[in-house]
Amino acid sequence: MRFTMPQFWKVRREMTRIADQFLAVPTFIAEVLWYEALHMFSRRQPRRYPGQQVAGKDVAIFLLYQPGGILASTVETCRHLVEQGYSIRIISNAPVSEVDRGRLAPYCQTIIERQNHGYDFGGYQFAINELLTEEVVPENLLLINDSIWFPVLTKCDLLQRLRSSAADFSGPVIYRHRKEKKTHLQSYMLHFRQSAIVHPAFRNFWSNYRKSSSKRWTIRYGEMRLT
């Protein structure tokens, strides 16, 4: 029987992975305690600014993080969403200037500034829990963030195709992993039909999701678990 020693780089990779997983739990607990304390003692609450758009049957939650100012491409995304019949709720993980709020207001129902905690899933959770509290049940719910330029083509029909899909939950890009349980839709654009929104699993996921500013945690317990 022939025995071959594993290559050193593979051993180092596995040891690093195990160490990362071991440290992830106490790091997450410390993060949760820190943000809970910050929430309790900080006077800063989410800031809300009204937009000029009226509520509609289809809702888009548009997550932004642009501390340097709102890009022209972001306004174009809003314009496209409005043309496609979406009522937009903008959630910004960074302050939005008065000038930029004026640029966004014609294309959205509301603009909400919140603490930059939890990546896009933290912002999505905040907005969805507000919808659930308000008992708003859209026919179509779109989650989108500003990590992409959209639309790139002038005659883009992606949103129509998502709407017409028979799937209750869909998205344009799926990450295929060699392990099936790690295969997941990528969170920069997700679409839910009303049949998914009213399902108890939808409310349960968003009500109980523990947001984190760890990218690994967000992918594993956000994108993967939601998918």
MARMARTOR-105874 format. One line per field, with one value per atom (N, C-alpha, C): atom name; z negated, y, x; residue number from 0. Coordinates in nm, 2 decimals, decimal comma. Atoms other than C-alpha are relative to their C-alpha. Example, Ala and Ser with C-alpha at 12.3 -4.5 7.8 and 13.67 -1.06 7.14 Angstrom:
BEGIN
atom <- N; CA; C; N; CA; C
c3 <- 0,00; -0,78; 0,00; 0,00; -0,71; -0,08
c2 <- -0,12; -0,45; 0,12; -0,11; -0,11; 0,11
c1 <- 0,09; 1,23; 0,09; -0,09; 1,37; -0,08
n <- 0; 0; 0; 1; 1; 1
END
This chain:
BEGIN
atom <- N; CA; C; N; CA; C; N; CA; C; N; CA; C; N; CA; C; N; CA; C; N; CA; C; N; CA; C; N; CA; C; N; CA; C; N; CA; C; N; CA; C; N; CA; C; N; CA; C; N; CA; C; N; CA; C; N; CA; C; N; CA; C; N; CA; C; N; CA; C; N; CA; C; N; CA; C; N; CA; C; N; CA; C; N; CA; C; N; CA; C; N; CA; C; N; CA; C; N; CA; C; N; CA; C; N; CA; C; N; CA; C; N; CA; C; N; CA; C; N; CA; C; N; CA; C; N; CA; C; N; CA; C; N; CA; C; N; CA; C; N; CA; C; N; CA; C; N; CA; C; N; CA; C; N; CA; C; N; CA; C; N; CA; C; N; CA; C; N; CA; C; N; CA; C; N; CA; C; N; CA; C; N; CA; C; N; CA; C; N; CA; C; N; CA; C; N; CA; C; N; CA; C; N; CA; C; N; CA; C; N; CA; C; N; CA; C; N; CA; C; N; CA; C; N; CA; C; N; CA; C; N; CA; C; N; CA; C; N; CA; C; N; CA; C; N; CA; C; N; CA; C; N; CA; C; N; CA; C; N; CA; C; N; CA; C; N; CA; C; N; CA; C; N; CA; C; N; CA; C; N; CA; C; N; CA; C; N; CA; C; N; CA; C; N; CA; C; N; CA; C; N; CA; C; N; CA; C; N; CA; C; N; CA; C; N; CA; C; N; CA; C; N; CA; C; N; CA; C; N; CA; C; N; CA; C; N; CA; C; N; CA; C; N; CA; C; N; CA; C; N; CA; C; N; CA; C; N; CA; C; N; CA; C; N; CA; C; N; CA; C; N; CA; C; N; CA; C; N; CA; C; N; CA; C; N; CA; C; N; CA; C; N; CA; C; N; CA; C; N; CA; C; N; CA; C; N; CA; C; N; CA; C; N; CA; C; N; CA; C; N; CA; C; N; CA; C; N; CA; C; N; CA; C; N; CA; C; N; CA; C; N; CA; C; N; CA; C; N; CA; C; N; CA; C; N; CA; C; N; CA; C; N; CA; C; N; CA; C; N; CA; C; N; CA; C; N; CA; C; N; CA; C; N; CA; C; N; CA; C; N; CA; C; N; CA; C; N; CA; C; N; CA; C; N; CA; C; N; CA; C; N; CA; C; N; CA; C; N; CA; C; N; CA; C; N; CA; C; N; CA; C; N; CA; C; N; CA; C; N; CA; C; N; CA; C; N; CA; C; N; CA; C; N; CA; C; N; CA; C; N; CA; C; N; CA; C; N; CA; C; N; CA; C; N; CA; C; N; CA; C; N; CA; C; N; CA; C; N; CA; C; N; CA; C; N; CA; C; N; CA; C; N; CA; C; N; CA; C; N; CA; C; N; CA; C; N; CA; C; N; CA; C; N; CA; C; N; CA; C; N; CA; C; N; CA; C; N; CA; C; N; CA; C; N; CA; C; N; CA; C; N; CA; C; N; CA; C; N; CA; C; N; CA; C; N; CA; C; N; CA; C; N; CA; C; N; CA; C; N; CA; C; N; CA; C; N; CA; C; N; CA; C; N; CA; C; N; CA; C; N; CA; C; N; CA; C; N; CA; C; N; CA; C; N; CA; C; N; CA; C; N; CA; C; N; CA; C; N; CA; C; N; CA; C; N; CA; C; N; CA; C; N; CA; C; N; CA; C; N; CA; C; N; CA; C; N; CA; C; N; CA; C; N; CA; C; N; CA; C; N; CA; C; N; CA; C; N; CA; C; N; CA; C; N; CA; C; N; CA; C; N; CA; C
c3 <- 0,00; 0,00; 0,00; -0,01; 0,10; -0,07; 0,07; -0,12; 0,05; -0,05; 0,02; -0,10; 0,09; -0,21; 0,07; -0,07; -0,14; 0,02; -0,02; 0,00; -0,11; 0,11; -0,25; 0,01; -0,02; -0,09; -0,03; 0,03; -0,12; -0,15; 0,15; -0,49; -0,06; 0,05; -0,55; 0,03; -0,03; -0,37; -0,09; 0,08; -0,57; -0,15; 0,14; -0,90; -0,01; 0,00; -0,81; 0,00; 0,00; -0,73; -0,13; 0,13; -1,06; -0,10; 0,09; -1,25; 0,02; -0,03; -1,07; -0,06; 0,05; -1,16; -0,15; 0,15; -1,52; -0,06; 0,05; -1,56; 0,04; -0,04; -1,38; -0,10; 0,10; -1,67; -0,10; 0,10; -1,94; 0,06; -0,07; -1,69; 0,03; -0,03; -1,59; -0,13; 0,13; -1,96; -0,05; 0,04; -2,03; 0,08; -0,09; -1,73; -0,04; 0,04; -1,83; -0,13; 0,13; -2,19; 0,03; -0,03; -2,05; 0,06; -0,07; -1,81; -0,09; 0,09; -2,07; -0,10; 0,10; -2,32; 0,08; -0,08; -2,04; 0,02; -0,03; -1,96; -0,12; 0,12; -2,32; -0,05; 0,06; -2,41; 0,10; -0,10; -2,08; 0,03; -0,03; -2,01; 0,15; -0,14; -1,64; 0,05; -0,05; -1,49; 0,15; -0,15; -1,12; 0,03; -0,05; -0,94; 0,12; -0,11; -0,71; 0,07; -0,08; -0,42; 0,10; -0,10; -0,20; 0,14; -0,14; 0,17; 0,06; -0,07; 0,43; 0,07; -0,06; 0,55; -0,09; 0,08; 0,44; -0,01; 0,01; 0,32; 0,11; -0,11; 0,58; -0,03; 0,03; 0,61; 0,01; -0,01; 0,69; -0,08; 0,08; 0,45; 0,03; -0,01; 0,50; -0,12; 0,11; 0,20; 0,06; -0,06; 0,33; -0,11; 0,10; 0,10; 0,05; -0,04; 0,13; -0,11; 0,09; -0,02; 0,09; -0,09; 0,15; -0,09; 0,09; -0,12; 0,07; -0,07; 0,15; 0,09; -0,08; 0,31; 0,09; -0,08; 0,52; 0,15; -0,14; 0,87; 0,09; -0,11; 1,19; 0,04; -0,04; 1,26; -0,10; 0,10; 0,94; 0,03; -0,04; 1,05; 0,12; -0,11; 1,38; -0,03; 0,05; 1,20; -0,06; 0,05; 1,01; 0,11; -0,11; 1,33; 0,07; -0,07; 1,49; -0,09; 0,08; 1,19; 0,00; -0,01; 1,20; 0,13; -0,13; 1,57; 0,00; 0,00; 1,49; -0,10; 0,09; 1,24; -0,15; 0,14; 0,91; -0,08; 0,11; 0,60; -0,08; 0,05; 0,46; -0,14; 0,13; 0,10; -0,01; 0,00; 0,08; -0,15; 0,13; -0,22; 0,02; -0,02; -0,25; -0,13; 0,11; -0,47; -0,02; 0,02; -0,45; 0,01; -0,01; -0,49; 0,14; -0,13; -0,18; -0,01; 0,01; -0,12; 0,04; -0,04; -0,08; 0,15; -0,14; 0,28; 0,07; -0,05; 0,35; -0,03; 0,03; 0,17; 0,10; -0,10; 0,41; 0,14; -0,13; 0,71; 0,00; 0,01; 0,58; -0,03; 0,05; 0,44; 0,11; -0,10; 0,78; 0,03; -0,04; 0,82; -0,11; 0,11; 0,48; -0,10; 0,10; 0,21; -0,13; 0,12; -0,08; 0,01; 0,01; -0,16; -0,15; 0,14; -0,49; -0,02; 0,03; -0,63; -0,13; 0,12; -0,87; -0,02; 0,02; -1,03; 0,10; -0,09; -0,81; -0,07; 0,07; -0,97; 0,08; -0,06; -0,80; 0,15; -0,14; -0,44; 0,06; -0,06; -0,20; -0,07; 0,07; -0,40; -0,12; 0,11; -0,70; 0,04; -0,05; -0,49; 0,05; -0,05; -0,32; -0,12; 0,12; -0,66; -0,06; 0,06; -0,79; 0,08; -0,08; -0,50; 0,01; 0,00; -0,48; -0,13; 0,13; -0,85; -0,01; 0,00; -0,80; 0,09; -0,09; -0,51; -0,08; 0,08; -0,74; -0,11; 0,10; -1,02; 0,05; -0,06; -0,79; 0,07; -0,06; -0,65; 0,15; -0,14; -0,30; 0,07; -0,07; -0,07; 0,15; -0,14; 0,28; 0,09; -0,10; 0,59; 0,04; -0,03; 0,67; -0,09; 0,08; 0,44; 0,06; -0,06; 0,58; -0,10; 0,08; 0,37; 0,09; -0,09; 0,55; -0,08; 0,06; 0,44; 0,10; -0,10; 0,60; 0,04; -0,04; 0,65; 0,15; -0,15; 1,02; 0,07; -0,09; 1,31; 0,06; -0,05; 1,40; 0,04; -0,11; 1,67; 0,08; -0,09; 1,90; 0,14; -0,13; 2,21; 0,00; 0,00; 2,31; 0,00; -0,01; 2,39; -0,09; 0,09; 2,09; -0,05; 0,04; 2,02; -0,12; 0,11; 1,71; -0,10; 0,11; 1,47; 0,05; -0,05; 1,70; 0,00; 0,00; 1,72; -0,14; 0,14; 1,34; -0,04; 0,03; 1,31; 0,06; -0,07; 1,56; -0,04; 0,05; 1,40; -0,08; 0,08; 1,25; -0,14; 0,14; 0,95; -0,09; 0,10; 0,63; -0,05; 0,04; 0,56; 0,10; -0,11; 0,83; 0,00; -0,02; 0,93; 0,13; -0,13; 1,24; 0,00; 0,01; 1,11; -0,12; 0,10; 0,92; -0,01; 0,02; 0,77; -0,01; 0,01; 0,84; -0,07; 0,08; 0,57; 0,02; -0,02; 0,59; -0,11; 0,10; 0,27; 0,02; -0,04; 0,36; -0,11; 0,10; 0,02; -0,01; 0,00; 0,08; 0,13; -0,12; 0,42; -0,04; 0,05; 0,38; 0,11; -0,08; 0,56; -0,06; 0,04; 0,54; -0,03; 0,06; 0,34; 0,06; -0,05; 0,56; 0,08; -0,05; 0,72; -0,03; 0,04; 0,58; 0,02; -0,03; 0,68; -0,07; 0,07; 0,47; 0,06; -0,03; 0,59; -0,13; 0,12; 0,36; -0,07; 0,06; 0,30; -0,10; 0,09; 0,14; -0,12; 0,11; -0,06; -0,11; 0,10; -0,23; -0,07; 0,06; -0,32; -0,13; 0,14; -0,69; 0,00; 0,00; -0,60; 0,04; -0,03; -0,45; -0,12; 0,12; -0,76; -0,11; 0,10; -0,98; 0,03; -0,03; -0,79; -0,03; 0,02; -0,79; -0,14; 0,14; -1,15; -0,09; 0,09; -1,29; 0,05; -0,06; -1,06; -0,09; 0,08; -1,27; 0,09; -0,10; -1,06; -0,06; 0,04; -1,07; 0,11; -0,09; -0,91; 0,04; -0,05; -0,84; 0,14; -0,13; -0,47; 0,01; 0,00; -0,53; -0,07; 0,07; -0,78; 0,09; -0,08; -0,54; 0,12; -0,11; -0,25; -0,05; 0,05; -0,46; -0,06; 0,06; -0,67; 0,06; -0,07; -0,44; 0,14; -0,14; -0,07; 0,00; 0,00; -0,13; -0,07; 0,07; -0,39; 0,06; -0,07; -0,21; 0,12; -0,12; 0,11; -0,04
c2 <- -0,12; 0,00; 0,12; -0,12; 0,33; 0,12; -0,12; 0,64; 0,12; -0,13; 0,99; 0,11; -0,12; 1,29; 0,11; -0,11; 1,57; 0,12; -0,12; 1,89; 0,10; -0,09; 2,15; 0,11; -0,11; 2,42; -0,04; 0,05; 2,20; -0,01; 0,01; 2,13; 0,14; -0,13; 2,50; 0,06; -0,05; 2,59; -0,06; 0,06; 2,34; 0,05; -0,05; 2,46; 0,14; -0,14; 2,82; 0,00; 0,01; 2,72; -0,04; 0,04; 2,54; 0,11; -0,11; 2,83; 0,11; -0,10; 3,08; -0,04; 0,04; 2,87; 0,00; 0,01; 2,83; 0,15; -0,14; 3,21; 0,07; -0,07; 3,30; 0,02; -0,01; 3,22; 0,10; -0,11; 3,43; 0,14; -0,13; 3,71; 0,05; -0,03; 3,70; 0,04; -0,03; 3,70; 0,14; -0,13; 4,00; 0,11; -0,10; 4,18; 0,03; -0,01; 4,11; 0,09; -0,07; 4,24; 0,15; -0,13; 4,55; 0,08; -0,07; 4,65; 0,01; -0,01; 4,57; 0,12; -0,11; 4,81; 0,13; -0,13; 5,07; 0,04; -0,03; 5,04; 0,06; -0,04; 5,08; 0,14; -0,13; 5,38; 0,11; -0,10; 5,56; 0,07; -0,08; 5,84; 0,00; 0,00; 5,79; -0,11; 0,10; 5,62; 0,01; -0,01; 5,55; 0,13; -0,12; 5,87; -0,02; 0,03; 5,88; 0,13; -0,12; 6,12; -0,05; 0,04; 6,11; 0,02; -0,02; 6,06; 0,05; -0,05; 6,17; -0,11; 0,11; 5,83; -0,06; 0,06; 5,67; -0,15; 0,15; 5,31; -0,07; 0,08; 5,05; -0,14; 0,14; 4,68; -0,08; 0,06; 4,60; 0,09; -0,07; 4,70; -0,04; 0,03; 4,73; 0,06; -0,05; 4,76; 0,02; -0,04; 4,94; 0,03; -0,02; 4,91; 0,07; -0,09; 5,18; 0,01; -0,04; 5,24; 0,08; -0,10; 5,55; 0,12; -0,11; 5,76; 0,12; -0,11; 5,97; 0,08; -0,07; 6,08; -0,10; 0,09; 5,92; 0,01; 0,01; 5,81; 0,02; -0,01; 5,90; -0,13; 0,13; 5,53; -0,05; 0,04; 5,49; 0,07; -0,07; 5,75; -0,07; 0,07; 5,57; -0,14; 0,12; 5,24; 0,03; -0,03; 5,41; 0,03; -0,03; 5,55; -0,12; 0,12; 5,21; -0,08; 0,07; 5,05; 0,06; -0,07; 5,32; -0,04; 0,03; 5,26; -0,15; 0,13; 4,89; -0,02; 0,00; 4,97; -0,03; 0,02; 4,94; 0,12; -0,10; 5,15; -0,02; 0,02; 5,21; 0,05; -0,04; 5,21; -0,01; 0,00; 5,32; -0,01; 0,01; 5,20; 0,03; -0,04; 5,37; -0,03; 0,03; 5,23; 0,11; -0,12; 5,58; 0,12; -0,12; 5,93; 0,05; -0,05; 6,08; 0,16; -0,15; 6,46; 0,05; -0,06; 6,69; 0,01; -0,01; 6,75; -0,14; 0,14; 6,37; -0,05; 0,04; 6,32; 0,06; -0,06; 6,57; -0,06; 0,07; 6,38; -0,14; 0,13; 6,05; 0,01; -0,01; 6,18; -0,03; 0,02; 6,18; -0,15; 0,14; 5,81; -0,10; 0,09; 5,67; 0,04; -0,03; 5,64; 0,05; -0,04; 5,68; -0,02; 0,02; 5,72; -0,02; 0,02; 5,57; -0,02; 0,01; 5,61; -0,09; 0,08; 5,34; -0,03; 0,03; 5,22; -0,10; 0,09; 5,04; -0,13; 0,12; 4,70; -0,11; 0,12; 4,36; -0,01; 0,01; 4,43; 0,03; -0,03; 4,43; -0,08; 0,07; 4,16; 0,07; -0,07; 4,38; 0,11; -0,10; 4,66; -0,07; 0,07; 4,41; -0,04; 0,05; 4,27; 0,12; -0,12; 4,62; 0,04; -0,04; 4,71; -0,10; 0,10; 4,38; -0,01; 0,00; 4,38; 0,12; -0,11; 4,72; -0,03; 0,04; 4,58; -0,09; 0,09; 4,30; 0,07; -0,08; 4,54; 0,08; -0,08; 4,76; -0,09; 0,10; 4,44; 0,04; -0,02; 4,54; -0,13; 0,12; 4,24; 0,03; -0,03; 4,33; -0,12; 0,11; 4,12; -0,05; 0,03; 4,13; 0,08; -0,07; 4,22; -0,02; 0,01; 4,30; 0,05; -0,05; 4,33; 0,02; -0,03; 4,50; 0,09; -0,09; 4,66; 0,07; -0,08; 4,91; -0,05; 0,06; 4,67; -0,03; 0,02; 4,64; 0,12; -0,10; 4,87; -0,06; 0,06; 4,81; 0,11; 0,10; 4,82; 0,05; -0,03; 4,80; 0,03; -0,01; 4,76; 0,09; -0,09; 5,02; -0,08; 0,08; 4,75; -0,13; 0,11; 4,53; -0,06; 0,06; 4,28; -0,09; 0,09; 4,11; 0,00; -0,01; 4,24; -0,07; 0,07; 4,12; -0,15; 0,14; 3,78; -0,06; 0,04; 3,76; -0,01; -0,01; 3,86; -0,12; 0,10; 3,60; -0,14; 0,13; 3,32; -0,07; 0,08; 3,03; -0,01; 0,02; 3,03; 0,10; -0,09; 3,18; 0,09; -0,08; 3,30; -0,02; 0,02; 3,37; 0,12; -0,10; 3,58; -0,03; 0,01; 3,64; -0,09; 0,07; 3,48; -0,10; 0,10; 3,15; -0,04; 0,05; 3,05; -0,15; 0,15; 2,68; -0,05; 0,05; 2,52; -0,16; 0,15; 2,16; -0,07; 0,06; 2,10; 0,07; -0,05; 2,14; 0,09; -0,08; 2,28; 0,14; -0,14; 2,58; 0,07; -0,07; 2,66; 0,11; -0,10; 2,99; 0,11; -0,12; 3,29; 0,11; -0,11; 3,60; 0,12; -0,09; 3,88; 0,14; -0,14; 4,18; 0,02; -0,01; 4,10; -0,13; 0,11; 3,88; 0,04; -0,03; 3,85; -0,10; 0,08; 3,72; 0,02; -0,01; 3,65; 0,01; -0,02; 3,72; -0,14; 0,13; 3,34; -0,03; 0,02; 3,34; 0,10; -0,10; 3,66; -0,04; 0,04; 3,52; -0,13; 0,13; 3,19; 0,02; -0,02; 3,15; 0,00; 0,01; 3,06; 0,13; -0,14; 3,41; 0,09; -0,08; 3,59; -0,06; 0,06; 3,34; 0,03; -0,03; 3,39; 0,14; -0,14; 3,77; 0,05; -0,04; 3,80; -0,05; 0,06; 3,57; 0,01; -0,01; 3,64; 0,09; -0,08; 3,76; 0,06; -0,07; 4,02; 0,01; -0,01; 4,04; 0,08; -0,06; 4,25; -0,09; 0,10; 3,93; -0,04; 0,04; 3,86; -0,15; 0,14; 3,49; -0,04; 0,03; 3,49; 0,04; -0,05; 3,69; -0,09; 0,09; 3,45; -0,13; 0,13; 3,14; 0,00; 0,00; 3,24; 0,09; -0,09; 3,50; -0,07; 0,04; 3,40; -0,15; 0,15; 3,02; -0,05; 0,04; 2,98; 0,04; -0,04; 3,19; -0,08; 0,08; 3,00; -0,14
c1 <- 0,09; 0,00; 0,09; -0,08; 0,14; -0,06; 0,05; 0,10; 0,06; -0,06; 0,14; -0,04; 0,02; 0,18; -0,07; 0,07; -0,06; 0,09; -0,08; 0,09; -0,02; 0,00; 0,18; -0,11; 0,10; -0,04; -0,14; 0,13; -0,34; -0,03; 0,01; -0,28; -0,02; 0,01; -0,23; -0,14; 0,13; -0,55; -0,11; 0,10; -0,75; 0,01; -0,02; -0,60; -0,05; 0,05; -0,68; -0,15; 0,15; -1,04; -0,05; 0,05; -1,08; 0,01; -0,02; -0,93; -0,10; 0,10; -1,16; -0,14; 0,13; -1,47; 0,00; -0,01; -1,35; -0,02; 0,01; -1,31; -0,12; 0,12; -1,63; -0,10; 0,11; -1,86; 0,02; -0,02; -1,70; 0,00; 0,00; -1,65; -0,14; 0,14; -2,01; -0,08; 0,07; -2,13; 0,05; -0,04; -1,91; -0,06; 0,06; -2,04; -0,15; 0,14; -2,40; -0,02; 0,01; -2,34; 0,03; -0,04; -2,17; -0,11; 0,11; -2,45; -0,13; 0,12; -2,72; 0,02; -0,03; -2,55; 0,00; 0,00; -2,50; -0,14; 0,14; -2,87; -0,07; 0,06; -2,97; 0,04; -0,05; -2,75; 0,02; -0,02; -2,72; -0,13; 0,12; -2,96; -0,03; 0,02; -2,92; -0,09; 0,10; -3,22; 0,00; 0,01; -3,29; -0,07; 0,06; -3,37; -0,09; 0,10; -3,67; -0,03; 0,03; -3,73; -0,10; 0,10; -4,04; 0,04; -0,02; -4,02; -0,13; 0,12; -4,27; -0,08; 0,07; -4,38; -0,11; 0,11; -4,71; 0,03; -0,01; -4,73; -0,07; 0,05; -4,79; -0,01; 0,02; -4,87; 0,13; -0,13; -4,50; 0,10; -0,09; -4,23; 0,15; -0,14; -3,85; 0,07; -0,08; -3,62; 0,14; -0,13; -3,30; 0,10; -0,10; -3,00; 0,12; -0,11; -2,74; 0,11; -0,11; -2,40; 0,10; -0,08; -2,25; 0,04; -0,04; -2,08; 0,06; -0,06; -1,91; -0,10; 0,10; -2,24; -0,07; 0,08; -2,52; 0,05; -0,04; -2,40; -0,11; 0,10; -2,58; -0,06; 0,06; -2,62; -0,10; 0,10; -2,81; -0,14; 0,13; -3,07; -0,06; 0,05; -3,09; -0,07; 0,06; -3,16; -0,14; 0,13; -3,44; -0,10; 0,09; -3,59; -0,05; 0,04; -3,59; -0,10; 0,10; -3,76; -0,13; 0,13; -4,03; -0,07; 0,06; -4,08; -0,06; 0,04; -4,12; -0,11; 0,12; -4,40; 0,03; -0,03; -4,21; -0,01; -0,01; -4,26; 0,12; -0,13; -3,92; 0,02; -0,04; -3,81; 0,15; -0,14; -3,45; 0,05; -0,07; -3,24; 0,14; -0,14; -2,91; 0,08; -0,09; -2,63; 0,10; -0,09; -2,46; -0,09; 0,08; -2,59; -0,02; 0,02; -2,75; -0,02; 0,00; -2,70; -0,14; 0,13; -3,00; -0,01; 0,00; -2,90; -0,03; 0,02; -2,89; -0,14; 0,14; -3,22; -0,10; 0,08; -3,37; 0,01; -0,02; -3,23; -0,08; 0,06; -3,38; -0,15; 0,13; -3,71; -0,11; 0,11; -3,91; -0,02; 0,01; -3,84; -0,02; 0,01; -3,90; -0,12; 0,10; -4,16; 0,06; -0,07; -3,92; 0,15; -0,14; -3,55; 0,03; -0,03; -3,43; 0,15; -0,14; -3,08; 0,01; -0,02; -2,96; 0,15; -0,14; -2,64; 0,05; -0,06; -2,40; 0,04; -0,02; -2,44; -0,07; 0,06; -2,50; 0,00; 0,00; -2,42; -0,14; 0,13; -2,71; -0,11; 0,11; -2,90; -0,05; 0,05; -2,91; -0,10; 0,09; -3,07; -0,13; 0,12; -3,31; -0,09; 0,08; -3,41; -0,08; 0,06; -3,48; -0,13; 0,12; -3,71; -0,11; 0,11; -3,89; -0,07; 0,07; -3,97; -0,09; 0,09; -4,12; -0,12; 0,11; -4,33; -0,10; 0,08; -4,45; -0,07; 0,07; -4,53; -0,11; 0,11; -4,73; -0,10; 0,09; -4,90; -0,01; 0,00; -4,80; 0,05; -0,03; -4,81; 0,00; 0,00; -4,69; -0,02; 0,01; -4,76; 0,14; -0,14; -4,39; 0,09; -0,10; -4,10; 0,14; -0,14; -3,76; 0,10; -0,12; -3,44; 0,11; -0,11; -3,16; 0,10; -0,10; -2,83; 0,08; -0,07; -2,60; 0,14; -0,13; -2,31; 0,00; 0,00; -2,42; -0,05; 0,06; -2,50; -0,12; 0,13; -2,86; -0,09; -0,03; -2,98; 0,12; -0,11; -2,68; -0,06; 0,07; -2,90; -0,12; 0,12; -3,16; -0,13; 0,13; -3,42; 0,01; -0,02; -3,35; -0,14; 0,13; -3,64; 0,02; -0,02; -3,49; -0,11; 0,11; -3,76; -0,12; 0,11; -4,03; 0,01; -0,03; -3,87; -0,01; 0,01; -3,84; -0,15; 0,14; -4,21; -0,08; 0,07; -4,32; 0,05; -0,05; -4,12; -0,10; 0,10; -4,32; 0,06; -0,06; -4,07; -0,05; 0,04; -4,19; 0,11; -0,12; -3,83; 0,10; -0,10; -3,58; 0,10; -0,10; -3,28; 0,07; -0,07; -3,07; 0,13; -0,13; -2,75; 0,00; -0,02; -2,70; 0,14; -0,14; -2,37; 0,00; -0,01; -2,31; 0,12; -0,11; -2,10; 0,00; -0,01; -1,97; -0,08; 0,09; -2,17; -0,14; 0,13; -2,54; -0,06; 0,06; -2,63; 0,06; -0,07; -2,39; -0,04; 0,04; -2,54; -0,11; 0,09; -2,73; -0,01; 0,02; -2,88; 0,08; -0,09; -2,66; -0,09; 0,09; -2,81; -0,01; 0,01; -2,76; -0,13; 0,14; -3,10; -0,07; 0,09; -3,37; -0,14; 0,14; -3,73; -0,09; 0,09; -4,02; -0,14; 0,14; -4,38; -0,08; 0,09; -4,67; -0,01; 0,01; -4,70; 0,11; -0,11; -4,36; -0,01; 0,00; -4,41; -0,10; 0,10; -4,72; 0,03; -0,03; -4,56; 0,07; -0,06; -4,47; 0,15; -0,15; -4,11; 0,06; -0,05; -4,06; 0,01; 0,00; -4,16; 0,09; -0,09; -3,97; 0,14; -0,14; -3,65; 0,04; -0,04; -3,65; -0,02; 0,02; -3,78; 0,11; -0,10; -3,51; 0,14; -0,14; -3,21; 0,08; -0,10; -2,91; 0,10; -0,09; -2,73; 0,14; -0,14; -2,36; 0,08; -0,08; -2,09; 0,12; -0,09; -1,90; -0,05; 0,05; -1,91; -0,02; 0,02; -1,87; -0,13; 0,13; -2,16; -0,12; 0,11; -2,38; -0,03; 0,02; -2,32; -0,06; 0,05; -2,37; -0,14; 0,13; -2,66; -0,10; 0,09; -2,81; -0,03; 0,02; -2,77; -0,03; 0,01; -2,73; -0,13; 0,12; -3,00; -0,13; 0,12; -3,25; -0,03; 0,02; -3,20; -0,05
n <- 0; 0; 0; 1; 1; 1; 2; 2; 2; 3; 3; 3; 4; 4; 4; 5; 5; 5; 6; 6; 6; 7; 7; 7; 8; 8; 8; 9; 9; 9; 10; 10; 10; 11; 11; 11; 12; 12; 12; 13; 13; 13; 14; 14; 14; 15; 15; 15; 16; 16; 16; 17; 17; 17; 18; 18; 18; 19; 19; 19; 20; 20; 20; 21; 21; 21; 22; 22; 22; 23; 23; 23; 24; 24; 24; 25; 25; 25; 26; 26; 26; 27; 27; 27; 28; 28; 28; 29; 29; 29; 30; 30; 30; 31; 31; 31; 32; 32; 32; 33; 33; 33; 34; 34; 34; 35; 35; 35; 36; 36; 36; 37; 37; 37; 38; 38; 38; 39; 39; 39; 40; 40; 40; 41; 41; 41; 42; 42; 42; 43; 43; 43; 44; 44; 44; 45; 45; 45; 46; 46; 46; 47; 47; 47; 48; 48; 48; 49; 49; 49; 50; 50; 50; 51; 51; 51; 52; 52; 52; 53; 53; 53; 54; 54; 54; 55; 55; 55; 56; 56; 56; 57; 57; 57; 58; 58; 58; 59; 59; 59; 60; 60; 60; 61; 61; 61; 62; 62; 62; 63; 63; 63; 64; 64; 64; 65; 65; 65; 66; 66; 66; 67; 67; 67; 68; 68; 68; 69; 69; 69; 70; 70; 70; 71; 71; 71; 72; 72; 72; 73; 73; 73; 74; 74; 74; 75; 75; 75; 76; 76; 76; 77; 77; 77; 78; 78; 78; 79; 79; 79; 80; 80; 80; 81; 81; 81; 82; 82; 82; 83; 83; 83; 84; 84; 84; 85; 85; 85; 86; 86; 86; 87; 87; 87; 88; 88; 88; 89; 89; 89; 90; 90; 90; 91; 91; 91; 92; 92; 92; 93; 93; 93; 94; 94; 94; 95; 95; 95; 96; 96; 96; 97; 97; 97; 98; 98; 98; 99; 99; 99; 100; 100; 100; 101; 101; 101; 102; 102; 102; 103; 103; 103; 104; 104; 104; 105; 105; 105; 106; 106; 106; 107; 107; 107; 108; 108; 108; 109; 109; 109; 110; 110; 110; 111; 111; 111; 112; 112; 112; 113; 113; 113; 114; 114; 114; 115; 115; 115; 116; 116; 116; 117; 117; 117; 118; 118; 118; 119; 119; 119; 120; 120; 120; 121; 121; 121; 122; 122; 122; 123; 123; 123; 124; 124; 124; 125; 125; 125; 126; 126; 126; 127; 127; 127; 128; 128; 128; 129; 129; 129; 130; 130; 130; 131; 131; 131; 132; 132; 132; 133; 133; 133; 134; 134; 134; 135; 135; 135; 136; 136; 136; 137; 137; 137; 138; 138; 138; 139; 139; 139; 140; 140; 140; 141; 141; 141; 142; 142; 142; 143; 143; 143; 144; 144; 144; 145; 145; 145; 146; 146; 146; 147; 147; 147; 148; 148; 148; 149; 149; 149; 150; 150; 150; 151; 151; 151; 152; 152; 152; 153; 153; 153; 154; 154; 154; 155; 155; 155; 156; 156; 156; 157; 157; 157; 158; 158; 158; 159; 159; 159; 160; 160; 160; 161; 161; 161; 162; 162; 162; 163; 163; 163; 164; 164; 164; 165; 165; 165; 166; 166; 166; 167; 167; 167; 168; 168; 168; 169; 169; 169; 170; 170; 170; 171; 171; 171; 172; 172; 172; 173; 173; 173; 174; 174; 174; 175; 175; 175; 176; 176; 176; 177; 177; 177; 178; 178; 178; 179; 179; 179; 180; 180; 180; 181; 181; 181; 182; 182; 182; 183; 183; 183; 184; 184; 184; 185; 185; 185; 186; 186; 186; 187; 187; 187; 188; 188; 188; 189; 189; 189; 190; 190; 190; 191; 191; 191; 192; 192; 192; 193; 193; 193; 194; 194; 194; 195; 195; 195; 196; 196; 196; 197; 197; 197; 198; 198; 198; 199; 199; 199; 200; 200; 200; 201; 201; 201; 202; 202; 202; 203; 203; 203; 204; 204; 204; 205; 205; 205; 206; 206; 206; 207; 207; 207; 208; 208; 208; 209; 209; 209; 210; 210; 210; 211; 211; 211; 212; 212; 212; 213; 213; 213; 214; 214; 214; 215; 215; 215; 216; 216; 216; 217; 217; 217; 218; 218; 218; 219; 219; 219; 220; 220; 220; 221; 221; 221; 222; 222; 222; 223; 223; 223; 224; 224; 224; 225; 225; 225; 226; 226; 226
END
